[in-house]
Amino acid sequence: MRMHYSQDADAIYIRLKEDHVHNTDEVTEDIILGFDDKGNVIGIEILSVSEKVEVSELIVQSFDKVLVDTTAVAKPCLPLIQGQ
């Protein structure tokens, strides 16, 4: 997933899946969804972003991969210096 903010266009594009956009649908005047050839949403474009949020406060996070292990068990942390 990637997110791109264009200051020139005052728009945010959120790419959910790296695939070809086959079709788009304007959900509202400022929100456009992109679909793959199977009808899955793969992109979301939000227009006029500065009218909706304080753009200077946008926090963009990037993750290459996110792994979720539901069987993981928390382990106690060992002190950095032995004997503490």
SEBA-49129 format. One line per 2 residues: number of its first residue (from 1); their letters; for each residue x, y, z of C-alpha. Coordinates in pm, whole numbers, plus 50000, padded with zeros to 5 digits. Example, Ala and Ser with C-alpha at 12.3 -4.5 7.8 and 13.67 -1.06 7.14 Angstrom:
! SEBA-49129
1	AS	51230:49550:50780  51367:49894:50714
//
This chain:
! SEBA-49129
1	MR	50000:50000:50000  50127:50345:49912
3	MH	49998:50694:49973  50091:51002:49772
5	YS	49996:51361:49846  50016:51614:49562
7	QD	50029:51971:49683  49974:52099:49326
9	AD	49656:51893:49281  49558:51919:49650
11	AI	49485:51547:49641  49581:51229:49821
13	YI	49599:50900:49633  49599:50578:49834
15	RL	49710:50275:49633  49586:49960:49804
17	KE	49717:49714:49546  49975:49741:49268
19	DH	49754:49661:48971  49614:49828:48660
21	VH	49313:50055:48725  49041:49914:48501
23	NT	48755:50143:48603  48685:50438:48834
25	DE	48376:50557:49016  48319:50906:49156
27	VT	48160:50825:49492  48126:51191:49590
29	ED	48245:51513:49433  48582:51471:49608
31	II	48627:51093:49638  48711:50865:49345
33	LG	48759:50489:49374  48976:50288:49136
35	FD	48891:49925:49056  49083:49635:48904
37	DK	48934:49415:48630  48765:49197:48896
39	GN	48585:49490:49060  48811:49510:49366
41	VI	48895:49855:49503  49266:49914:49446
43	GI	49287:50292:49483  49122:50582:49659
45	EI	49167:50944:49551  49059:51227:49778
47	LS	49041:51574:49622  49044:51916:49791
49	VS	49233:51769:50085  49331:52105:50236
51	EK	48961:52185:50281  48914:51869:50489
53	VE	49229:51839:50701  49526:52044:50809
55	VS	49773:51930:50543  50076:52030:50749
57	EL	49966:51773:51009  49944:51480:50769
59	IV	50155:51190:50887  50260:50950:50615
61	QS	50378:50607:50720  50537:50358:50489
63	FD	50561:49983:50542  50728:49743:50303
65	KV	50568:49441:50468  50350:49397:50771
67	LV	50350:49053:50928  50084:48950:51174
69	DT	50143:48639:51378  49836:48548:51581
71	TA	50021:48264:51756  50294:48488:51897
73	VA	50331:48497:52274  50477:48799:52452
75	KP	50816:48729:52603  50953:48920:52901
77	CL	51223:49173:52815  51565:49113:52963
79	PL	51734:49412:53124  52003:49577:52914
81	IQ	52253:49540:53200  52259:49206:53376
83	GQ	52167:49217:53744  51902:49490:53717
//
